[in-house]
Amino acid sequence: MRYIDINQRIAYKINAAIKASGIKKVALSEKTGMPSSTLNSKLRAYTPFTVEEVFRIAEVINCDPILLLSDQPQKQSLAA
């Protein structure tokens, strides 16, 4: 199996959860208080998400933040 950086895995999971939630990234940016450029940079795994940011995103998209941070394969849907 190919090694993927933890920041890339978290960004991938958050991207998938955002898509599943149906929320637009602009709306997510506004609701979390993160500038769009910062959010996009983090979603591309250029810079890491803080735990606080992950929890704010999870709250907005109605998702369990532990699923976004977990390194284990997902056994349930990202969007709650």
PyMOL Python script that loads the backbone (N, CA, C, O; Angstrom):
from pymol import cmd

cmd.read_pdbstr("""\
ATOM      1  N   MET A   1       0.836  -1.182   0.000  1.00  0.00           N
ATOM      2  CA  MET A   1       0.000   0.000   0.000  1.00  0.00           C
ATOM      3  C   MET A   1       0.882   1.246   0.000  1.00  0.00           C
ATOM      4  O   MET A   1       1.898   1.299   0.693  1.00  0.00           O
ATOM      5  N   ARG A   2       0.491   2.227  -0.768  1.00  0.00           N
ATOM      6  CA  ARG A   2       1.236   3.464  -0.887  1.00  0.00           C
ATOM      7  C   ARG A   2       1.007   4.338   0.339  1.00  0.00           C
ATOM      8  O   ARG A   2      -0.121   4.482   0.812  1.00  0.00           O
ATOM      9  N   TYR A   3       2.085   4.918   0.847  1.00  0.00           N
ATOM     10  CA  TYR A   3       1.999   5.796   2.018  1.00  0.00           C
ATOM     11  C   TYR A   3       1.385   7.128   1.617  1.00  0.00           C
ATOM     12  O   TYR A   3       1.801   7.744   0.635  1.00  0.00           O
ATOM     13  N   ILE A   4       0.401   7.562   2.375  1.00  0.00           N
ATOM     14  CA  ILE A   4      -0.208   8.877   2.165  1.00  0.00           C
ATOM     15  C   ILE A   4      -0.075   9.653   3.463  1.00  0.00           C
ATOM     16  O   ILE A   4      -0.435   9.165   4.535  1.00  0.00           O
ATOM     17  N   ASP A   5       0.435  10.837   3.356  1.00  0.00           N
ATOM     18  CA  ASP A   5       0.618  11.738   4.498  1.00  0.00           C
ATOM     19  C   ASP A   5      -0.695  11.929   5.252  1.00  0.00           C
ATOM     20  O   ASP A   5      -1.765  11.960   4.645  1.00  0.00           O
ATOM     21  N   ILE A   6      -0.612  12.056   6.566  1.00  0.00           N
ATOM     22  CA  ILE A   6      -1.805  12.232   7.405  1.00  0.00           C
ATOM     23  C   ILE A   6      -2.595  13.474   6.999  1.00  0.00           C
ATOM     24  O   ILE A   6      -3.825  13.455   7.031  1.00  0.00           O
ATOM     25  N   ASN A   7      -1.918  14.541   6.621  1.00  0.00           N
ATOM     26  CA  ASN A   7      -2.621  15.755   6.189  1.00  0.00           C
ATOM     27  C   ASN A   7      -3.411  15.499   4.915  1.00  0.00           C
ATOM     28  O   ASN A   7      -4.508  16.034   4.749  1.00  0.00           O
ATOM     29  N   GLN A   8      -2.871  14.693   4.022  1.00  0.00           N
ATOM     30  CA  GLN A   8      -3.581  14.342   2.790  1.00  0.00           C
ATOM     31  C   GLN A   8      -4.799  13.480   3.106  1.00  0.00           C
ATOM     32  O   GLN A   8      -5.856  13.661   2.502  1.00  0.00           O
ATOM     33  N   ARG A   9      -4.666  12.552   4.039  1.00  0.00           N
ATOM     34  CA  ARG A   9      -5.790  11.685   4.409  1.00  0.00           C
ATOM     35  C   ARG A   9      -6.916  12.497   5.037  1.00  0.00           C
ATOM     36  O   ARG A   9      -8.088  12.291   4.722  1.00  0.00           O
ATOM     37  N   ILE A  10      -6.558  13.413   5.920  1.00  0.00           N
ATOM     38  CA  ILE A  10      -7.578  14.251   6.561  1.00  0.00           C
ATOM     39  C   ILE A  10      -8.247  15.150   5.518  1.00  0.00           C
ATOM     40  O   ILE A  10      -9.471  15.285   5.514  1.00  0.00           O
ATOM     41  N   ALA A  11      -7.468  15.753   4.650  1.00  0.00           N
ATOM     42  CA  ALA A  11      -8.026  16.612   3.598  1.00  0.00           C
ATOM     43  C   ALA A  11      -8.957  15.810   2.698  1.00  0.00           C
ATOM     44  O   ALA A  11     -10.018  16.301   2.313  1.00  0.00           O
ATOM     45  N   TYR A  12      -8.575  14.586   2.359  1.00  0.00           N
ATOM     46  CA  TYR A  12      -9.411  13.723   1.516  1.00  0.00           C
ATOM     47  C   TYR A  12     -10.738  13.426   2.217  1.00  0.00           C
ATOM     48  O   TYR A  12     -11.801  13.513   1.602  1.00  0.00           O
ATOM     49  N   LYS A  13     -10.673  13.079   3.496  1.00  0.00           N
ATOM     50  CA  LYS A  13     -11.890  12.765   4.240  1.00  0.00           C
ATOM     51  C   LYS A  13     -12.796  13.985   4.368  1.00  0.00           C
ATOM     52  O   LYS A  13     -14.015  13.875   4.238  1.00  0.00           O
ATOM     53  N   ILE A  14     -12.204  15.136   4.621  1.00  0.00           N
ATOM     54  CA  ILE A  14     -13.004  16.360   4.745  1.00  0.00           C
ATOM     55  C   ILE A  14     -13.635  16.705   3.403  1.00  0.00           C
ATOM     56  O   ILE A  14     -14.809  17.071   3.347  1.00  0.00           O
ATOM     57  N   ASN A  15     -12.873  16.592   2.325  1.00  0.00           N
ATOM     58  CA  ASN A  15     -13.431  16.840   0.987  1.00  0.00           C
ATOM     59  C   ASN A  15     -14.617  15.925   0.718  1.00  0.00           C
ATOM     60  O   ASN A  15     -15.650  16.375   0.222  1.00  0.00           O
ATOM     61  N   ALA A  16     -14.473  14.637   1.043  1.00  0.00           N
ATOM     62  CA  ALA A  16     -15.556  13.671   0.820  1.00  0.00           C
ATOM     63  C   ALA A  16     -16.781  14.018   1.663  1.00  0.00           C
ATOM     64  O   ALA A  16     -17.912  13.917   1.188  1.00  0.00           O
ATOM     65  N   ALA A  17     -16.558  14.422   2.900  1.00  0.00           N
ATOM     66  CA  ALA A  17     -17.663  14.783   3.791  1.00  0.00           C
ATOM     67  C   ALA A  17     -18.373  16.048   3.310  1.00  0.00           C
ATOM     68  O   ALA A  17     -19.597  16.146   3.391  1.00  0.00           O
ATOM     69  N   ILE A  18     -17.611  16.999   2.817  1.00  0.00           N
ATOM     70  CA  ILE A  18     -18.207  18.229   2.275  1.00  0.00           C
ATOM     71  C   ILE A  18     -19.076  17.886   1.079  1.00  0.00           C
ATOM     72  O   ILE A  18     -20.209  18.354   0.968  1.00  0.00           O
ATOM     73  N   LYS A  19     -18.545  17.073   0.194  1.00  0.00           N
ATOM     74  CA  LYS A  19     -19.300  16.674  -0.994  1.00  0.00           C
ATOM     75  C   LYS A  19     -20.577  15.938  -0.602  1.00  0.00           C
ATOM     76  O   LYS A  19     -21.644  16.203  -1.156  1.00  0.00           O
ATOM     77  N   ALA A  20     -20.470  15.014   0.353  1.00  0.00           N
ATOM     78  CA  ALA A  20     -21.635  14.248   0.806  1.00  0.00           C
ATOM     79  C   ALA A  20     -22.682  15.141   1.460  1.00  0.00           C
ATOM     80  O   ALA A  20     -23.877  14.861   1.375  1.00  0.00           O
ATOM     81  N   SER A  21     -22.242  16.206   2.108  1.00  0.00           N
ATOM     82  CA  SER A  21     -23.177  17.105   2.798  1.00  0.00           C
ATOM     83  C   SER A  21     -23.927  18.002   1.829  1.00  0.00           C
ATOM     84  O   SER A  21     -25.026  18.465   2.134  1.00  0.00           O
ATOM     85  N   GLY A  22     -23.339  18.252   0.662  1.00  0.00           N
ATOM     86  CA  GLY A  22     -23.976  19.116  -0.321  1.00  0.00           C
ATOM     87  C   GLY A  22     -23.724  20.601  -0.110  1.00  0.00           C
ATOM     88  O   GLY A  22     -24.210  21.424  -0.886  1.00  0.00           O
ATOM     89  N   ILE A  23     -22.974  20.957   0.928  1.00  0.00           N
ATOM     90  CA  ILE A  23     -22.694  22.367   1.186  1.00  0.00           C
ATOM     91  C   ILE A  23     -21.623  22.875   0.214  1.00  0.00           C
ATOM     92  O   ILE A  23     -20.696  22.147  -0.142  1.00  0.00           O
ATOM     93  N   LYS A  24     -21.765  24.104  -0.197  1.00  0.00           N
ATOM     94  CA  LYS A  24     -20.768  24.731  -1.068  1.00  0.00           C
ATOM     95  C   LYS A  24     -19.603  25.200  -0.208  1.00  0.00           C
ATOM     96  O   LYS A  24     -19.779  25.562   0.955  1.00  0.00           O
ATOM     97  N   LYS A  25     -18.420  25.188  -0.791  1.00  0.00           N
ATOM     98  CA  LYS A  25     -17.222  25.579  -0.044  1.00  0.00           C
ATOM     99  C   LYS A  25     -17.278  27.034   0.408  1.00  0.00           C
ATOM    100  O   LYS A  25     -16.757  27.372   1.471  1.00  0.00           O
ATOM    101  N   VAL A  26     -17.898  27.886  -0.381  1.00  0.00           N
ATOM    102  CA  VAL A  26     -18.032  29.300   0.009  1.00  0.00           C
ATOM    103  C   VAL A  26     -18.886  29.410   1.268  1.00  0.00           C
ATOM    104  O   VAL A  26     -18.558  30.166   2.182  1.00  0.00           O
ATOM    105  N   ALA A  27     -19.981  28.654   1.313  1.00  0.00           N
ATOM    106  CA  ALA A  27     -20.854  28.675   2.496  1.00  0.00           C
ATOM    107  C   ALA A  27     -20.124  28.087   3.698  1.00  0.00           C
ATOM    108  O   ALA A  27     -20.241  28.602   4.809  1.00  0.00           O
ATOM    109  N   LEU A  28     -19.380  27.020   3.482  1.00  0.00           N
ATOM    110  CA  LEU A  28     -18.614  26.412   4.572  1.00  0.00           C
ATOM    111  C   LEU A  28     -17.591  27.399   5.116  1.00  0.00           C
ATOM    112  O   LEU A  28     -17.410  27.514   6.328  1.00  0.00           O
ATOM    113  N   SER A  29     -16.935  28.100   4.223  1.00  0.00           N
ATOM    114  CA  SER A  29     -15.953  29.106   4.618  1.00  0.00           C
ATOM    115  C   SER A  29     -16.599  30.172   5.502  1.00  0.00           C
ATOM    116  O   SER A  29     -16.053  30.545   6.540  1.00  0.00           O
ATOM    117  N   GLU A  30     -17.749  30.650   5.084  1.00  0.00           N
ATOM    118  CA  GLU A  30     -18.448  31.687   5.853  1.00  0.00           C
ATOM    119  C   GLU A  30     -18.891  31.170   7.219  1.00  0.00           C
ATOM    120  O   GLU A  30     -18.736  31.858   8.228  1.00  0.00           O
ATOM    121  N   LYS A  31     -19.440  29.958   7.246  1.00  0.00           N
ATOM    122  CA  LYS A  31     -19.973  29.414   8.501  1.00  0.00           C
ATOM    123  C   LYS A  31     -18.890  29.013   9.496  1.00  0.00           C
ATOM    124  O   LYS A  31     -19.131  29.008  10.703  1.00  0.00           O
ATOM    125  N   THR A  32     -17.692  28.675   8.997  1.00  0.00           N
ATOM    126  CA  THR A  32     -16.600  28.299   9.892  1.00  0.00           C
ATOM    127  C   THR A  32     -15.703  29.482  10.230  1.00  0.00           C
ATOM    128  O   THR A  32     -14.884  29.405  11.146  1.00  0.00           O
ATOM    129  N   GLY A  33     -15.858  30.577   9.488  1.00  0.00           N
ATOM    130  CA  GLY A  33     -15.012  31.740   9.720  1.00  0.00           C
ATOM    131  C   GLY A  33     -13.621  31.609   9.103  1.00  0.00           C
ATOM    132  O   GLY A  33     -12.727  32.400   9.401  1.00  0.00           O
ATOM    133  N   MET A  34     -13.446  30.611   8.247  1.00  0.00           N
ATOM    134  CA  MET A  34     -12.154  30.430   7.571  1.00  0.00           C
ATOM    135  C   MET A  34     -12.199  31.136   6.218  1.00  0.00           C
ATOM    136  O   MET A  34     -13.153  30.951   5.463  1.00  0.00           O
ATOM    137  N   PRO A  35     -11.192  31.936   5.900  1.00  0.00           N
ATOM    138  CA  PRO A  35     -11.158  32.534   4.567  1.00  0.00           C
ATOM    139  C   PRO A  35     -11.156  31.439   3.495  1.00  0.00           C
ATOM    140  O   PRO A  35     -10.564  30.377   3.687  1.00  0.00           O
ATOM    141  N   SER A  36     -11.812  31.701   2.382  1.00  0.00           N
ATOM    142  CA  SER A  36     -11.894  30.710   1.296  1.00  0.00           C
ATOM    143  C   SER A  36     -10.525  30.238   0.842  1.00  0.00           C
ATOM    144  O   SER A  36     -10.330  29.053   0.576  1.00  0.00           O
ATOM    145  N   SER A  37      -9.578  31.159   0.752  1.00  0.00           N
ATOM    146  CA  SER A  37      -8.235  30.782   0.300  1.00  0.00           C
ATOM    147  C   SER A  37      -7.568  29.825   1.282  1.00  0.00           C
ATOM    148  O   SER A  37      -6.862  28.902   0.876  1.00  0.00           O
ATOM    149  N   THR A  38      -7.792  30.049   2.568  1.00  0.00           N
ATOM    150  CA  THR A  38      -7.234  29.169   3.602  1.00  0.00           C
ATOM    151  C   THR A  38      -7.885  27.799   3.532  1.00  0.00           C
ATOM    152  O   THR A  38      -7.197  26.779   3.570  1.00  0.00           O
ATOM    153  N   LEU A  39      -9.208  27.771   3.431  1.00  0.00           N
ATOM    154  CA  LEU A  39      -9.925  26.505   3.348  1.00  0.00           C
ATOM    155  C   LEU A  39      -9.462  25.708   2.132  1.00  0.00           C
ATOM    156  O   LEU A  39      -9.185  24.514   2.242  1.00  0.00           O
ATOM    157  N   ASN A  40      -9.377  26.354   0.990  1.00  0.00           N
ATOM    158  CA  ASN A  40      -8.945  25.658  -0.221  1.00  0.00           C
ATOM    159  C   ASN A  40      -7.516  25.142  -0.108  1.00  0.00           C
ATOM    160  O   ASN A  40      -7.213  24.049  -0.586  1.00  0.00           O
ATOM    161  N   SER A  41      -6.653  25.905   0.510  1.00  0.00           N
ATOM    162  CA  SER A  41      -5.269  25.468   0.715  1.00  0.00           C
ATOM    163  C   SER A  41      -5.218  24.225   1.597  1.00  0.00           C
ATOM    164  O   SER A  41      -4.448  23.299   1.342  1.00  0.00           O
ATOM    165  N   LYS A  42      -6.037  24.219   2.623  1.00  0.00           N
ATOM    166  CA  LYS A  42      -6.076  23.071   3.542  1.00  0.00           C
ATOM    167  C   LYS A  42      -6.722  21.860   2.880  1.00  0.00           C
ATOM    168  O   LYS A  42      -6.289  20.730   3.105  1.00  0.00           O
ATOM    169  N   LEU A  43      -7.750  22.082   2.067  1.00  0.00           N
ATOM    170  CA  LEU A  43      -8.407  20.973   1.366  1.00  0.00           C
ATOM    171  C   LEU A  43      -7.491  20.342   0.321  1.00  0.00           C
ATOM    172  O   LEU A  43      -7.688  19.189  -0.064  1.00  0.00           O
ATOM    173  N   ARG A  44      -6.507  21.083  -0.130  1.00  0.00           N
ATOM    174  CA  ARG A  44      -5.507  20.532  -1.060  1.00  0.00           C
ATOM    175  C   ARG A  44      -4.297  19.968  -0.318  1.00  0.00           C
ATOM    176  O   ARG A  44      -3.331  19.520  -0.934  1.00  0.00           O
ATOM    177  N   ALA A  45      -4.364  19.998   1.017  1.00  0.00           N
ATOM    178  CA  ALA A  45      -3.316  19.472   1.899  1.00  0.00           C
ATOM    179  C   ALA A  45      -1.995  20.232   1.761  1.00  0.00           C
ATOM    180  O   ALA A  45      -0.923  19.681   2.014  1.00  0.00           O
ATOM    181  N   TYR A  46      -2.083  21.495   1.359  1.00  0.00           N
ATOM    182  CA  TYR A  46      -0.875  22.329   1.326  1.00  0.00           C
ATOM    183  C   TYR A  46      -0.471  22.726   2.740  1.00  0.00           C
ATOM    184  O   TYR A  46       0.713  22.817   3.066  1.00  0.00           O
ATOM    185  N   THR A  47      -1.482  22.959   3.569  1.00  0.00           N
ATOM    186  CA  THR A  47      -1.252  23.258   4.985  1.00  0.00           C
ATOM    187  C   THR A  47      -2.205  22.384   5.799  1.00  0.00           C
ATOM    188  O   THR A  47      -3.301  22.072   5.331  1.00  0.00           O
ATOM    189  N   PRO A  48      -1.811  21.985   7.000  1.00  0.00           N
ATOM    190  CA  PRO A  48      -2.656  21.078   7.789  1.00  0.00           C
ATOM    191  C   PRO A  48      -3.826  21.793   8.458  1.00  0.00           C
ATOM    192  O   PRO A  48      -3.763  22.985   8.759  1.00  0.00           O
ATOM    193  N   PHE A  49      -4.893  21.030   8.679  1.00  0.00           N
ATOM    194  CA  PHE A  49      -6.023  21.513   9.464  1.00  0.00           C
ATOM    195  C   PHE A  49      -5.651  21.437  10.935  1.00  0.00           C
ATOM    196  O   PHE A  49      -4.942  20.522  11.354  1.00  0.00           O
ATOM    197  N   THR A  50      -6.127  22.392  11.719  1.00  0.00           N
ATOM    198  CA  THR A  50      -6.004  22.273  13.169  1.00  0.00           C
ATOM    199  C   THR A  50      -7.180  21.424  13.647  1.00  0.00           C
ATOM    200  O   THR A  50      -8.163  21.261  12.924  1.00  0.00           O
ATOM    201  N   VAL A  51      -7.084  20.895  14.837  1.00  0.00           N
ATOM    202  CA  VAL A  51      -8.179  20.115  15.403  1.00  0.00           C
ATOM    203  C   VAL A  51      -9.423  20.995  15.533  1.00  0.00           C
ATOM    204  O   VAL A  51     -10.536  20.550  15.252  1.00  0.00           O
ATOM    205  N   GLU A  52      -9.233  22.228  15.955  1.00  0.00           N
ATOM    206  CA  GLU A  52     -10.359  23.150  16.082  1.00  0.00           C
ATOM    207  C   GLU A  52     -11.066  23.351  14.741  1.00  0.00           C
ATOM    208  O   GLU A  52     -12.296  23.368  14.685  1.00  0.00           O
ATOM    209  N   GLU A  53     -10.306  23.502  13.679  1.00  0.00           N
ATOM    210  CA  GLU A  53     -10.906  23.683  12.347  1.00  0.00           C
ATOM    211  C   GLU A  53     -11.702  22.452  11.929  1.00  0.00           C
ATOM    212  O   GLU A  53     -12.792  22.571  11.371  1.00  0.00           O
ATOM    213  N   VAL A  54     -11.159  21.282  12.198  1.00  0.00           N
ATOM    214  CA  VAL A  54     -11.862  20.044  11.861  1.00  0.00           C
ATOM    215  C   VAL A  54     -13.185  19.970  12.619  1.00  0.00           C
ATOM    216  O   VAL A  54     -14.207  19.593  12.046  1.00  0.00           O
ATOM    217  N   PHE A  55     -13.173  20.323  13.891  1.00  0.00           N
ATOM    218  CA  PHE A  55     -14.393  20.291  14.689  1.00  0.00           C
ATOM    219  C   PHE A  55     -15.402  21.320  14.195  1.00  0.00           C
ATOM    220  O   PHE A  55     -16.601  21.038  14.172  1.00  0.00           O
ATOM    221  N   ARG A  56     -14.941  22.515  13.795  1.00  0.00           N
ATOM    222  CA  ARG A  56     -15.870  23.531  13.264  1.00  0.00           C
ATOM    223  C   ARG A  56     -16.495  23.059  11.959  1.00  0.00           C
ATOM    224  O   ARG A  56     -17.697  23.222  11.750  1.00  0.00           O
ATOM    225  N   ILE A  57     -15.688  22.477  11.086  1.00  0.00           N
ATOM    226  CA  ILE A  57     -16.201  21.955   9.810  1.00  0.00           C
ATOM    227  C   ILE A  57     -17.209  20.843  10.071  1.00  0.00           C
ATOM    228  O   ILE A  57     -18.285  20.823   9.475  1.00  0.00           O
ATOM    229  N   ALA A  58     -16.862  19.926  10.954  1.00  0.00           N
ATOM    230  CA  ALA A  58     -17.749  18.806  11.270  1.00  0.00           C
ATOM    231  C   ALA A  58     -19.092  19.302  11.803  1.00  0.00           C
ATOM    232  O   ALA A  58     -20.140  18.750  11.468  1.00  0.00           O
ATOM    233  N   GLU A  59     -19.057  20.329  12.621  1.00  0.00           N
ATOM    234  CA  GLU A  59     -20.299  20.886  13.164  1.00  0.00           C
ATOM    235  C   GLU A  59     -21.172  21.447  12.046  1.00  0.00           C
ATOM    236  O   GLU A  59     -22.383  21.228  12.033  1.00  0.00           O
ATOM    237  N   VAL A  60     -20.564  22.166  11.115  1.00  0.00           N
ATOM    238  CA  VAL A  60     -21.318  22.783  10.029  1.00  0.00           C
ATOM    239  C   VAL A  60     -21.913  21.724   9.090  1.00  0.00           C
ATOM    240  O   VAL A  60     -23.052  21.861   8.643  1.00  0.00           O
ATOM    241  N   ILE A  61     -21.149  20.680   8.796  1.00  0.00           N
ATOM    242  CA  ILE A  61     -21.644  19.668   7.851  1.00  0.00           C
ATOM    243  C   ILE A  61     -22.353  18.505   8.552  1.00  0.00           C
ATOM    244  O   ILE A  61     -22.738  17.521   7.920  1.00  0.00           O
ATOM    245  N   ASN A  62     -22.514  18.640   9.864  1.00  0.00           N
ATOM    246  CA  ASN A  62     -23.229  17.634  10.656  1.00  0.00           C
ATOM    247  C   ASN A  62     -22.570  16.257  10.530  1.00  0.00           C
ATOM    248  O   ASN A  62     -23.199  15.283  10.117  1.00  0.00           O
ATOM    249  N   CYS A  63     -21.315  16.207  10.890  1.00  0.00           N
ATOM    250  CA  CYS A  63     -20.511  15.000  10.775  1.00  0.00           C
ATOM    251  C   CYS A  63     -19.735  14.783  12.075  1.00  0.00           C
ATOM    252  O   CYS A  63     -19.370  15.742  12.755  1.00  0.00           O
ATOM    253  N   ASP A  64     -19.491  13.536  12.408  1.00  0.00           N
ATOM    254  CA  ASP A  64     -18.685  13.213  13.584  1.00  0.00           C
ATOM    255  C   ASP A  64     -17.228  13.577  13.284  1.00  0.00           C
ATOM    256  O   ASP A  64     -16.634  12.997  12.375  1.00  0.00           O
ATOM    257  N   PRO A  65     -16.641  14.518  14.020  1.00  0.00           N
ATOM    258  CA  PRO A  65     -15.260  14.935  13.734  1.00  0.00           C
ATOM    259  C   PRO A  65     -14.251  13.803  13.888  1.00  0.00           C
ATOM    260  O   PRO A  65     -13.197  13.823  13.252  1.00  0.00           O
ATOM    261  N   ILE A  66     -14.559  12.827  14.717  1.00  0.00           N
ATOM    262  CA  ILE A  66     -13.633  11.709  14.898  1.00  0.00           C
ATOM    263  C   ILE A  66     -13.479  10.923  13.599  1.00  0.00           C
ATOM    264  O   ILE A  66     -12.403  10.398  13.314  1.00  0.00           O
ATOM    265  N   LEU A  67     -14.550  10.841  12.809  1.00  0.00           N
ATOM    266  CA  LEU A  67     -14.452  10.159  11.514  1.00  0.00           C
ATOM    267  C   LEU A  67     -13.484  10.874  10.582  1.00  0.00           C
ATOM    268  O   LEU A  67     -12.807  10.242   9.771  1.00  0.00           O
ATOM    269  N   LEU A  68     -13.422  12.192  10.703  1.00  0.00           N
ATOM    270  CA  LEU A  68     -12.531  12.971   9.844  1.00  0.00           C
ATOM    271  C   LEU A  68     -11.070  12.855  10.277  1.00  0.00           C
ATOM    272  O   LEU A  68     -10.160  12.993   9.460  1.00  0.00           O
ATOM    273  N   LEU A  69     -10.858  12.603  11.551  1.00  0.00           N
ATOM    274  CA  LEU A  69      -9.494  12.524  12.087  1.00  0.00           C
ATOM    275  C   LEU A  69      -8.969  11.097  12.205  1.00  0.00           C
ATOM    276  O   LEU A  69      -7.766  10.885  12.350  1.00  0.00           O
ATOM    277  N   SER A  70      -9.860  10.133  12.143  1.00  0.00           N
ATOM    278  CA  SER A  70      -9.478   8.738  12.333  1.00  0.00           C
ATOM    279  C   SER A  70      -8.622   8.223  11.195  1.00  0.00           C
ATOM    280  O   SER A  70      -8.822   8.581  10.034  1.00  0.00           O
ATOM    281  N   ASP A  71      -7.681   7.392  11.536  1.00  0.00           N
ATOM    282  CA  ASP A  71      -6.811   6.769  10.545  1.00  0.00           C
ATOM    283  C   ASP A  71      -7.341   5.396  10.148  1.00  0.00           C
ATOM    284  O   ASP A  71      -6.752   4.712   9.311  1.00  0.00           O
ATOM    285  N   GLN A  72      -8.461   4.997  10.757  1.00  0.00           N
ATOM    286  CA  GLN A  72      -9.050   3.696  10.487  1.00  0.00           C
ATOM    287  C   GLN A  72      -9.983   3.784   9.280  1.00  0.00           C
ATOM    288  O   GLN A  72     -10.547   4.843   9.004  1.00  0.00           O
ATOM    289  N   PRO A  73     -10.143   2.679   8.569  1.00  0.00           N
ATOM    290  CA  PRO A  73     -11.117   2.662   7.463  1.00  0.00           C
ATOM    291  C   PRO A  73     -12.511   2.982   7.991  1.00  0.00           C
ATOM    292  O   PRO A  73     -12.870   2.584   9.099  1.00  0.00           O
ATOM    293  N   GLN A  74     -13.273   3.685   7.210  1.00  0.00           N
ATOM    294  CA  GLN A  74     -14.594   4.106   7.646  1.00  0.00           C
ATOM    295  C   GLN A  74     -15.584   2.959   7.539  1.00  0.00           C
ATOM    296  O   GLN A  74     -15.646   2.266   6.523  1.00  0.00           O
ATOM    297  N   LYS A  75     -16.364   2.766   8.609  1.00  0.00           N
ATOM    298  CA  LYS A  75     -17.376   1.734   8.623  1.00  0.00           C
ATOM    299  C   LYS A  75     -18.766   2.329   8.529  1.00  0.00           C
ATOM    300  O   LYS A  75     -19.762   1.609   8.444  1.00  0.00           O
ATOM    301  N   GLN A  76     -18.822   3.659   8.545  1.00  0.00           N
ATOM    302  CA  GLN A  76     -20.111   4.324   8.412  1.00  0.00           C
ATOM    303  C   GLN A  76     -19.933   5.554   7.549  1.00  0.00           C
ATOM    304  O   GLN A  76     -18.811   5.979   7.274  1.00  0.00           O
ATOM    305  N   SER A  77     -21.036   6.117   7.129  1.00  0.00           N
ATOM    306  CA  SER A  77     -21.024   7.289   6.272  1.00  0.00           C
ATOM    307  C   SER A  77     -20.387   8.485   6.980  1.00  0.00           C
ATOM    308  O   SER A  77     -20.532   8.642   8.192  1.00  0.00           O
ATOM    309  N   LEU A  78     -19.689   9.317   6.229  1.00  0.00           N
ATOM    310  CA  LEU A  78     -19.089  10.520   6.798  1.00  0.00           C
ATOM    311  C   LEU A  78     -20.166  11.510   7.234  1.00  0.00           C
ATOM    312  O   LEU A  78     -20.060  12.121   8.298  1.00  0.00           O
ATOM    313  N   ALA A  79     -21.182  11.662   6.426  1.00  0.00           N
ATOM    314  CA  ALA A  79     -22.245  12.615   6.757  1.00  0.00           C
ATOM    315  C   ALA A  79     -23.264  11.921   7.647  1.00  0.00           C
ATOM    316  O   ALA A  79     -23.848  10.905   7.271  1.00  0.00           O
ATOM    317  N   ALA A  80     -23.466  12.477   8.816  1.00  0.00           N
ATOM    318  CA  ALA A  80     -24.400  11.865   9.762  1.00  0.00           C
ATOM    319  C   ALA A  80     -25.810  12.251   9.468  1.00  0.00           C
ATOM    320  O   ALA A  80     -26.727  11.822  10.170  1.00  0.00           O
TER     321      ALA A  80
END
""", "prot")
cmd.dss("prot")
cmd.show_as("cartoon", "prot")
cmd.util.cbc("prot")
cmd.orient("prot")
